[in-house]
Amino acid sequence: MEAKPPLPPFTQETAAQKVRLAEDAWNTRDPDRVVLVYTDDTRWRNRAEFPVGREQVRQFLVRKWAKELDYRLIKELWACSGNRIAVRFAYEYHDNTGQWFRAYGNENWEFNDQGFMMRRYASINDLAIKESERKYFWPLGRRPEDHPGLSDLEL
């Protein structure tokens, strides 16, 4: 299996790179691409779901992005040590009725020596917002370099 740099043990710099790569992948909303950064036997907790393995994760992501429309995500490094990274994030989306939401969360990640994520534990809360309260306006896809991050947006 080919490595997925940056590799552990992480520094602040390499952990921040790993976080941005994850953000970029998730902003594609392409489950087939996103699952390639996880081990074949990855274990997740995402809200009240517990997918195990790439295929269950892929199915989870297909369901997620079918419901969370116009999804845009920002992640930020919180802490790192060895092969673990803690992340905080917020994303915006709307449902099929047009109601907008901002989801706030924290993730704990654990990587193998080749840089693939073995564990992902996420706690997430959704807040209904008015469309006028949205803060993420870049075109769907990668967040532009000049777009503010979470701390800059005071999220």
C-alpha positions as CSV (number, residue, x, y, z in Angstrom):
1,M,0.0,0.0,0.0
2,E,1.4,3.4,-1.0
3,A,1.9,6.0,1.7
4,K,-0.3,9.0,2.3
5,P,2.1,11.8,3.4
6,P,2.5,13.7,5.6
7,L,3.4,10.7,7.8
8,P,3.4,10.4,11.6
9,P,4.9,11.4,13.9
10,F,3.2,14.7,13.2
11,T,4.6,18.2,13.9
12,Q,2.3,21.2,14.0
13,E,3.2,21.9,10.4
14,T,2.7,18.4,9.0
15,A,-0.5,18.0,11.1
16,A,-1.9,21.3,9.7
17,Q,-1.0,20.0,6.2
18,K,-2.9,16.7,6.9
19,V,-5.9,18.7,8.1
20,R,-6.0,20.8,5.0
21,L,-5.7,17.8,2.7
22,A,-8.7,16.2,4.6
23,E,-10.7,19.4,4.2
24,D,-9.9,19.6,0.5
25,A,-10.9,15.9,0.0
26,W,-14.2,16.3,1.9
27,N,-15.1,19.5,-0.1
28,T,-15.0,17.4,-3.3
29,R,-18.1,15.5,-1.9
30,D,-16.7,12.5,-3.8
31,P,-17.0,9.4,-1.5
32,D,-14.8,7.3,-3.8
33,R,-12.0,9.8,-3.4
34,V,-12.5,10.5,0.3
35,V,-12.4,6.9,1.4
36,L,-8.9,6.4,-0.1
37,V,-7.2,8.1,2.9
38,Y,-8.6,5.5,5.3
39,T,-7.4,2.1,6.1
40,D,-9.4,-0.9,4.8
41,D,-10.5,-1.6,8.4
42,T,-11.0,2.0,9.5
43,R,-13.3,2.5,12.5
44,W,-15.5,5.6,12.9
45,R,-17.9,7.2,15.2
46,N,-19.9,9.9,13.4
47,R,-22.7,11.2,15.6
48,A,-24.6,8.0,16.3
49,E,-23.3,6.0,13.4
50,F,-20.4,3.5,13.6
51,P,-19.2,2.6,10.1
52,V,-16.3,0.0,9.9
53,G,-14.2,-0.3,6.8
54,R,-13.9,1.7,3.6
55,E,-17.1,0.4,2.1
56,Q,-19.3,1.3,5.1
57,V,-17.6,4.7,5.2
58,R,-18.3,5.2,1.5
59,Q,-22.0,4.3,1.9
60,F,-22.2,6.7,4.9
61,L,-20.7,9.5,2.8
62,V,-23.1,8.8,-0.1
63,R,-26.0,9.2,2.3
64,K,-24.5,12.2,4.0
65,W,-24.0,14.2,0.8
66,A,-27.4,13.3,-0.6
67,K,-29.0,15.0,2.4
68,E,-26.4,17.8,3.1
69,L,-26.7,19.9,-0.1
70,D,-24.2,22.6,-1.2
71,Y,-21.9,21.3,1.6
72,R,-18.8,23.5,2.4
73,L,-16.4,22.6,5.1
74,I,-13.6,24.3,7.0
75,K,-11.3,22.3,9.3
76,E,-8.7,23.6,11.8
77,L,-5.9,21.8,13.7
78,W,-6.5,21.8,17.4
79,A,-3.6,19.6,18.6
80,C,-1.4,16.8,17.6
81,S,0.9,14.2,19.2
82,G,2.7,11.2,17.6
83,N,0.2,9.6,15.2
84,R,-2.9,11.4,16.5
85,I,-4.5,14.7,15.4
86,A,-7.4,16.6,17.0
87,V,-9.4,18.8,14.7
88,R,-12.3,21.3,15.1
89,F,-14.5,22.0,12.1
90,A,-17.6,23.7,10.9
91,Y,-19.5,23.2,7.7
92,E,-22.6,24.7,6.1
93,Y,-25.3,23.0,4.1
94,H,-29.0,23.1,3.3
95,D,-31.5,20.3,3.3
96,N,-34.0,19.6,0.5
97,T,-36.5,22.1,2.0
98,G,-33.9,24.9,1.6
99,Q,-33.2,25.2,5.4
100,W,-29.6,26.1,6.0
101,F,-27.5,24.7,8.8
102,R,-24.1,25.2,10.3
103,A,-22.6,22.0,11.8
104,Y,-19.9,22.4,14.5
105,G,-17.7,19.5,15.5
106,N,-14.6,18.0,16.8
107,E,-12.7,15.0,15.5
108,N,-10.0,12.8,16.9
109,W,-7.9,11.0,14.3
110,E,-5.4,8.1,14.6
111,F,-3.1,7.2,11.7
112,N,-1.0,4.2,10.8
113,D,2.7,4.5,9.9
114,Q,1.8,4.9,6.2
115,G,-0.4,7.9,6.9
116,F,-3.8,6.3,6.5
117,M,-6.4,7.1,9.0
118,M,-7.3,4.1,11.2
119,R,-9.7,5.8,13.6
120,R,-12.0,8.8,13.3
121,Y,-14.2,9.8,16.2
122,A,-16.5,12.8,15.5
123,S,-18.9,14.7,17.7
124,I,-21.1,17.1,15.7
125,N,-23.9,19.6,16.5
126,D,-26.2,21.2,13.9
127,L,-27.5,24.8,14.2
128,A,-30.3,25.9,11.9
129,I,-29.3,29.3,10.4
130,K,-30.9,31.8,8.1
131,E,-29.5,31.9,4.6
132,S,-28.4,35.5,5.4
133,E,-26.2,34.1,8.3
134,R,-24.1,32.0,6.0
135,K,-20.3,32.6,6.0
136,Y,-19.1,30.2,3.3
137,F,-19.5,31.5,-0.2
138,W,-16.8,30.1,-2.3
139,P,-17.7,28.0,-5.3
140,L,-18.3,24.3,-4.5
141,G,-15.0,22.5,-4.2
142,R,-11.7,23.5,-2.5
143,R,-11.8,26.5,-0.1
144,P,-9.7,29.3,-1.7
145,E,-6.4,30.2,0.1
146,D,-7.7,33.7,0.8
147,H,-10.9,32.6,2.4
148,P,-10.9,33.0,6.2
149,G,-10.5,30.0,8.4
150,L,-12.6,29.1,11.5
151,S,-10.6,31.3,13.9
152,D,-10.8,34.3,11.5
153,L,-14.5,33.8,11.2
154,E,-14.8,33.6,15.0
155,L,-16.4,30.2,14.7
